[in-house]
Amino acid sequence: MPTKKQKENRAKLVAALRSGKYQQGRGYLNHVGFCCQGVACDIFKKEVKGKWVTPEFGDDTDAKEFAIGERDDYDFSDSGEWPNQVEHDLLGFDHFDSNQFVLMNDGRTNFIYTWPENIHSSYTLLEDCTFDEIADCMELLTLAGL
């Protein structure tokens, strides 16, 4: 069950997803646009002492990576996971739920089921969900105490 502070943080993330400030992208934290985890990293970067950095290699100078601490100590770009400080500590999502939001954003999965299983939801993981739809799902989880 999320704490009061985690519920407040989720509300902050939901508001950011719905704000129109972030252009939604697929498959990247921050590339041509943000994915839902990139939005979370951006709005909580001060809390986790994170920063957006230019990749050390590669041809795409527009792409950014999210790094916490020394660049060599924590490079988040290729992990496919949210930083634990954001997903667990600040938002109170477990690892499975956090990854489902990424899959909803990117629509890239072979799973054919509705998630979350214990909440009536019209979203399936085969869809490319909008930020509004992802925000709706985050609110449903919070209301259910998950």
Secondary structure, 3 states (H helix, E strand, C coil): CCCHHHHHHHHHHHHHHHCCCCCECCCCCECCCECHHHHHHHHCHHHHCEEEECCCCCCCCCCEEEEECCCCCCECCCCCCCCHHHHHHHCCCCHHHHHHHHHHHHCCCCCCCECCCCCCCCCECCCCCCHHHHHHHHHHHHHCCC
